[in-house]
Amino acid sequence: MAGKKLTVVISQSQSKNPQYRDLEETLAARLMMDGSVEVAVVPHLYDMHADHTGLIFLRGVPGDLVVLSWLYPRPVRWILHRQGITGLEGQTLLEEEVDEDEEELDEEPSPDRGIGLGKVAQRKIYCIDMRVSSSVDDYFDEIKRIASEKSVQTVDLMSWIQGSPKPEQLERYLRTPESSTGNNGTNGATKPAAADEPEPTKRRWYPVIDYERCTNCLECIDFCLFGVYGVNDGDFIHVETQDNCKKGCPACSRVCPENAIIFPGHKTPAIAGAPGEVAGFKVDLSKLFGSENSIDIAVRERDRELVADGRDAVGTAVGLRKRQEHKQDQPRDHLDDLIDSLDDMPL
């Protein structure tokens, strides 16, 4: 066993932006030289398949964990949860500022929320978004703060990252094949051995379920017609076949009543899991102004993918039965009366 050190994992950006890589490498090297924490560098969390060595390593960390990535903290937590890497949410002081007007509004959250959460390890996972700051000092200081409050027993890092790597070892790990090879060796560089190269990943697109919000209503499995969702042995919804999901399509997240479905790579912050998004807000202003609401958009997005697959568009005829029945059970309120009066106005 190693000493009582906190484990810090840096998940690489999907982008080859040199500023991103420089921030990752400089922070990793500084933490290694400091020696007060264990450090590992893995590919982008969202892109790793279940048997990737990076996830195998993460499953072997028994104590508290700090994960730095280029994603919002909420999807990171649930990406890890799907892979059996669970823990309580650790609070970090390095967060994106949220305007008071944008704070989450959950006026009557369903009492069934969290029923599929399952057993959670009694340790903390601190998720830090590396887009919050461009300063290495900010991340280093926050990690030191967390480490100073923790006394965590950790296992040695696995051989695929060579234990506690030195900065030059980290450089070899981060080196891409393009940058490490020459044309027949004419530039003097040599390609590292296969064992020294990180296991390859490719960009992926699939939904991530927030089980603290999910009520297991199964509306997502009814709506999605591409075989992405299934139910596990406990009859709870889960993402069964990730790579069946249609790249760029977030339709199922729009029909989820509890906003429990996240697409980490989507350009809309609320769908990507940003903090402070509006959830469960009862007044749909799109109805007042005649624009598309989230269900209209979801149906259009799904129909587009069906047609691209050579199938027929189905519109609202499929997959919305539960939502529509639920709406019919609700008593009319003043908002319904207001919308009806607006519909009756001559324009």
C-alpha positions as CSV (number, residue, x, y, z in Angstrom):
1,M,0.0,0.0,0.0
2,A,1.1,3.5,-0.6
3,G,1.1,6.3,1.9
4,K,-2.0,8.2,2.9
5,K,-2.3,10.3,-0.1
6,L,-5.2,11.7,-2.0
7,T,-5.6,10.4,-5.6
8,V,-5.9,13.1,-8.3
9,V,-6.9,12.1,-11.8
10,I,-6.6,14.5,-14.8
11,S,-8.8,13.5,-17.7
12,Q,-7.5,14.9,-21.0
13,S,-9.4,17.1,-23.3
14,Q,-10.8,15.8,-26.5
15,S,-9.2,18.8,-28.2
16,K,-5.6,19.0,-29.2
17,N,-5.6,22.7,-28.3
18,P,-2.0,23.3,-27.0
19,Q,-3.3,25.6,-24.2
20,Y,-5.4,22.7,-22.8
21,R,-2.6,20.2,-23.0
22,D,-0.1,22.7,-21.5
23,L,-2.5,23.2,-18.5
24,E,-2.9,19.5,-18.1
25,E,0.8,18.7,-18.3
26,T,1.9,21.6,-16.1
27,L,-0.6,20.8,-13.4
28,A,0.3,17.1,-13.4
29,A,4.1,17.8,-13.3
30,R,3.6,20.3,-10.5
31,L,1.6,17.9,-8.4
32,M,4.1,15.1,-9.0
33,M,7.0,17.3,-7.9
34,D,5.1,18.4,-4.8
35,G,4.6,14.7,-3.9
36,S,1.7,15.2,-1.5
37,V,-0.9,13.5,-3.8
38,E,-0.9,10.5,-6.2
39,V,-1.4,11.6,-9.8
40,A,-2.8,9.8,-12.8
41,V,-3.5,11.0,-16.3
42,V,-6.3,9.3,-18.3
43,P,-8.0,10.0,-21.6
44,H,-11.3,11.9,-21.8
45,L,-13.7,10.2,-19.3
46,Y,-16.7,10.3,-21.7
47,D,-14.8,8.5,-24.5
48,M,-13.3,5.5,-22.6
49,H,-15.0,2.2,-23.0
50,A,-15.9,0.1,-20.0
51,D,-12.7,-2.1,-20.3
52,H,-10.3,0.8,-20.9
53,T,-7.3,0.7,-18.6
54,G,-8.1,4.2,-17.4
55,L,-11.4,3.1,-16.0
56,I,-9.9,-0.1,-14.6
57,F,-7.5,2.0,-12.7
58,L,-10.2,4.3,-11.4
59,R,-12.2,1.4,-10.2
60,G,-9.2,0.4,-8.1
61,V,-9.0,3.6,-6.2
62,P,-10.7,2.9,-2.8
63,G,-10.4,6.3,-1.1
64,D,-11.4,9.9,-1.8
65,L,-10.8,11.0,-5.4
66,V,-10.3,14.3,-7.2
67,V,-11.2,14.2,-10.9
68,L,-10.3,17.2,-13.1
69,S,-11.8,17.2,-16.6
70,W,-13.1,19.4,-19.4
71,L,-16.8,18.7,-18.5
72,Y,-19.3,20.0,-16.0
73,P,-19.0,18.3,-12.6
74,R,-22.5,16.8,-12.7
75,P,-22.0,14.6,-15.9
76,V,-18.5,13.5,-14.6
77,R,-20.1,12.1,-11.4
78,W,-22.6,10.1,-13.4
79,I,-20.2,8.9,-16.0
80,L,-18.2,7.4,-13.2
81,H,-21.3,6.1,-11.5
82,R,-22.2,4.1,-14.6
83,Q,-18.8,2.5,-14.5
84,G,-19.1,1.4,-10.8
85,I,-17.0,4.3,-9.5
86,T,-19.3,5.8,-6.9
87,G,-19.0,8.2,-4.0
88,L,-20.6,11.1,-2.3
89,E,-20.4,14.5,-3.9
90,G,-17.3,16.4,-2.6
91,Q,-17.7,20.1,-2.4
92,T,-15.0,22.2,-4.2
93,L,-14.5,25.9,-3.9
94,L,-13.3,26.1,-7.5
95,E,-16.6,26.3,-9.4
96,E,-18.3,28.2,-12.2
97,E,-20.1,31.2,-10.9
98,V,-23.9,31.0,-11.3
99,D,-26.1,34.0,-11.4
100,E,-28.9,34.1,-8.8
101,D,-31.4,34.4,-11.6
102,E,-30.1,31.2,-13.1
103,E,-30.2,29.1,-10.0
104,E,-32.1,25.8,-10.2
105,L,-35.9,26.0,-9.6
106,D,-37.4,22.7,-8.5
107,E,-40.8,23.6,-7.3
108,E,-42.2,20.2,-6.4
109,P,-39.6,17.5,-7.2
110,S,-41.0,14.0,-7.5
111,P,-40.8,11.9,-4.3
112,D,-39.6,9.0,-6.5
113,R,-36.3,10.8,-7.4
114,G,-33.2,8.7,-6.7
115,I,-34.9,5.3,-6.5
116,G,-32.4,3.9,-9.0
117,L,-29.3,5.3,-7.3
118,G,-28.2,2.1,-5.8
119,K,-25.4,1.6,-3.2
120,V,-22.9,4.4,-3.1
121,A,-19.4,4.1,-1.7
122,Q,-18.8,6.0,1.5
123,R,-16.1,8.2,0.1
124,K,-16.0,11.5,-1.6
125,I,-15.5,12.3,-5.3
126,Y,-14.5,15.9,-6.1
127,C,-15.2,16.8,-9.7
128,I,-13.5,20.0,-11.0
129,D,-14.2,21.6,-14.4
130,M,-10.9,22.6,-16.0
131,R,-12.7,25.3,-18.0
132,V,-13.3,27.4,-14.9
133,S,-9.8,28.8,-14.8
134,S,-6.7,29.0,-17.0
135,S,-4.4,29.3,-14.0
136,V,-2.5,26.2,-12.8
137,D,-2.3,27.9,-9.4
138,D,-6.0,27.8,-8.9
139,Y,-6.2,24.1,-9.4
140,F,-3.1,23.3,-7.5
141,D,-4.2,25.4,-4.5
142,E,-7.7,23.8,-4.5
143,I,-6.2,20.2,-4.6
144,K,-3.9,21.1,-1.8
145,R,-6.8,22.4,0.2
146,I,-8.8,19.2,-0.3
147,A,-5.7,17.0,0.4
148,S,-5.1,18.9,3.7
149,E,-8.5,17.9,4.9
150,K,-8.2,14.3,3.9
151,S,-6.4,11.2,5.2
152,V,-6.9,8.7,2.4
153,Q,-5.4,5.2,2.0
154,T,-4.8,4.6,-1.7
155,V,-3.4,1.8,-3.8
156,D,-0.3,2.1,-5.9
157,L,-1.0,3.5,-9.4
158,M,-1.0,0.7,-12.0
159,S,1.9,-0.1,-14.3
160,W,0.2,1.4,-17.3
161,I,1.1,4.8,-16.0
162,Q,4.3,3.5,-14.4
163,G,3.6,4.1,-10.7
164,S,4.2,7.7,-9.7
165,P,5.6,8.9,-13.0
166,K,8.3,11.5,-13.3
167,P,7.6,14.5,-15.5
168,E,9.6,12.9,-18.4
169,Q,7.4,9.8,-18.0
170,L,4.3,11.9,-18.1
171,E,5.6,13.6,-21.3
172,R,6.0,10.2,-22.9
173,Y,2.5,9.2,-21.9
174,L,1.0,12.4,-23.3
175,R,2.9,12.3,-26.5
176,T,0.7,11.6,-29.5
177,P,1.8,9.3,-32.3
178,E,1.9,12.2,-34.7
179,S,4.3,14.1,-32.6
180,S,6.5,11.2,-31.7
181,T,7.2,9.7,-35.1
182,G,9.2,11.0,-38.1
183,N,9.3,10.0,-41.7
184,N,11.6,7.0,-41.6
185,G,13.3,8.6,-38.7
186,T,14.6,11.6,-40.7
187,N,13.8,14.0,-37.8
188,G,15.7,12.0,-35.3
189,A,12.6,11.1,-33.3
190,T,11.6,7.5,-32.6
191,K,8.2,6.1,-32.0
192,P,7.7,4.9,-28.4
193,A,7.0,1.2,-27.8
194,A,3.3,0.2,-27.9
195,A,3.3,-0.3,-24.1
196,D,4.3,3.3,-23.6
197,E,1.4,4.7,-25.7
198,P,-2.0,5.5,-24.1
199,E,-4.8,3.2,-25.1
200,P,-6.6,4.8,-28.0
201,T,-10.1,6.3,-27.7
202,K,-12.5,7.8,-30.1
203,R,-15.1,10.5,-29.6
204,R,-18.4,9.2,-28.4
205,W,-22.0,10.4,-28.0
206,Y,-24.5,8.9,-25.6
207,P,-26.8,9.9,-22.7
208,V,-25.7,9.9,-19.1
209,I,-28.4,9.4,-16.4
210,D,-28.4,11.4,-13.2
211,Y,-29.8,8.9,-10.8
212,E,-30.4,11.4,-8.1
213,R,-33.1,13.0,-10.3
214,C,-34.3,9.9,-12.2
215,T,-37.7,8.5,-11.1
216,N,-37.6,5.5,-13.3
217,C,-40.7,6.7,-15.3
218,L,-39.3,5.0,-18.4
219,E,-40.4,7.8,-20.7
220,C,-36.9,7.8,-22.3
221,I,-37.1,4.2,-23.2
222,D,-40.6,4.7,-24.7
223,F,-39.4,7.7,-26.7
224,C,-36.1,6.5,-28.0
225,L,-36.5,4.2,-31.0
226,F,-32.8,3.3,-31.5
227,G,-32.3,0.7,-28.7
228,V,-30.1,2.9,-26.5
229,Y,-32.0,2.3,-23.3
230,G,-32.9,-0.9,-21.4
231,V,-33.7,-2.0,-17.8
232,N,-31.3,-3.8,-15.5
233,D,-31.9,-6.7,-13.2
234,G,-33.5,-4.4,-10.7
235,D,-35.9,-3.1,-13.4
236,F,-34.3,0.3,-13.4
237,I,-33.6,2.3,-16.5
238,H,-30.0,2.4,-17.8
239,V,-28.1,3.2,-20.9
240,E,-27.8,-0.3,-22.4
241,T,-26.2,0.2,-25.8
242,Q,-24.3,3.5,-25.7
243,D,-23.1,3.5,-29.3
244,N,-26.6,3.1,-30.7
245,C,-27.2,6.7,-29.9
246,K,-27.4,9.1,-32.8
247,K,-24.5,11.6,-32.7
248,G,-25.7,15.1,-32.0
249,C,-29.3,14.1,-31.0
250,P,-30.3,15.0,-27.5
251,A,-34.1,14.3,-28.0
252,C,-34.6,12.0,-25.0
253,S,-33.2,14.6,-22.6
254,R,-35.9,17.0,-23.7
255,V,-38.7,14.6,-22.9
256,C,-37.3,13.6,-19.5
257,P,-39.7,15.2,-16.9
258,E,-37.0,15.5,-14.2
259,N,-34.1,16.7,-16.5
260,A,-32.2,13.6,-15.5
261,I,-30.6,12.9,-18.9
262,I,-27.4,14.6,-19.7
263,F,-25.4,14.8,-23.0
264,P,-22.0,16.1,-21.8
265,G,-20.9,17.2,-25.3
266,H,-24.0,19.2,-26.2
267,K,-23.6,22.9,-26.9
268,T,-26.6,23.9,-24.7
269,P,-25.3,24.1,-21.1
270,A,-28.6,22.8,-19.5
271,I,-28.4,19.6,-21.6
272,A,-24.7,19.3,-21.0
273,G,-25.2,19.3,-17.2
274,A,-24.3,22.8,-16.3
275,P,-24.9,24.0,-12.7
276,G,-27.9,26.4,-12.2
277,E,-30.1,25.2,-15.0
278,V,-33.8,25.5,-14.6
279,A,-35.4,22.1,-13.8
280,G,-39.0,21.3,-13.1
281,F,-40.2,24.8,-13.9
282,K,-43.9,24.6,-14.6
283,V,-44.5,27.6,-16.8
284,D,-43.5,26.8,-20.4
285,L,-43.1,30.3,-21.9
286,S,-42.8,28.8,-25.4
287,K,-46.6,28.2,-25.3
288,L,-47.2,31.9,-24.7
289,F,-45.2,33.0,-27.7
290,G,-46.1,30.3,-30.1
291,S,-42.6,28.9,-30.5
292,E,-41.5,25.3,-30.3
293,N,-41.4,23.7,-26.9
294,S,-39.0,21.0,-25.8
295,I,-41.3,18.2,-26.9
296,D,-41.8,19.7,-30.4
297,I,-38.0,20.0,-30.7
298,A,-37.4,16.4,-29.4
299,V,-40.0,15.0,-31.9
300,R,-38.4,16.8,-34.8
301,E,-34.9,15.6,-33.8
302,R,-36.1,12.0,-33.5
303,D,-37.9,12.1,-36.8
304,R,-34.8,13.5,-38.5
305,E,-32.7,10.5,-37.2
306,L,-35.4,8.0,-38.2
307,V,-35.4,9.3,-41.8
308,A,-31.6,9.3,-41.9
309,D,-31.9,5.6,-41.0
310,G,-34.3,5.0,-43.8
311,R,-37.3,4.6,-41.5
312,D,-40.5,6.5,-41.4
313,A,-41.0,9.6,-39.2
314,V,-43.5,9.0,-36.4
315,G,-44.1,12.5,-35.0
316,T,-46.0,12.5,-31.7
317,A,-47.8,9.2,-32.4
318,V,-45.1,7.1,-30.7
319,G,-43.4,7.3,-27.3
320,L,-45.3,10.2,-25.7
321,R,-48.3,8.3,-24.3
322,K,-47.2,8.4,-20.6
323,R,-46.5,12.1,-20.8
324,Q,-49.8,12.9,-22.5
325,E,-51.8,10.7,-20.1
326,H,-50.1,12.4,-17.1
327,K,-51.0,15.8,-18.5
328,Q,-54.6,14.8,-18.8
329,D,-54.8,13.8,-15.2
330,Q,-53.7,17.3,-14.0
331,P,-56.5,19.7,-13.1
332,R,-56.7,23.0,-15.0
333,D,-55.0,25.9,-13.5
334,H,-54.7,29.7,-14.1
335,L,-52.0,29.1,-16.7
336,D,-54.3,26.9,-18.8
337,D,-56.9,29.6,-18.7
338,L,-54.4,32.3,-19.7
339,I,-53.2,30.2,-22.7
340,D,-56.8,29.6,-23.8
341,S,-57.6,33.3,-23.6
342,L,-54.5,34.1,-25.7
343,D,-55.5,31.5,-28.2
344,D,-58.9,33.2,-28.5
345,M,-57.5,36.7,-29.1
346,P,-57.7,38.0,-32.6
347,L,-54.2,38.7,-33.9
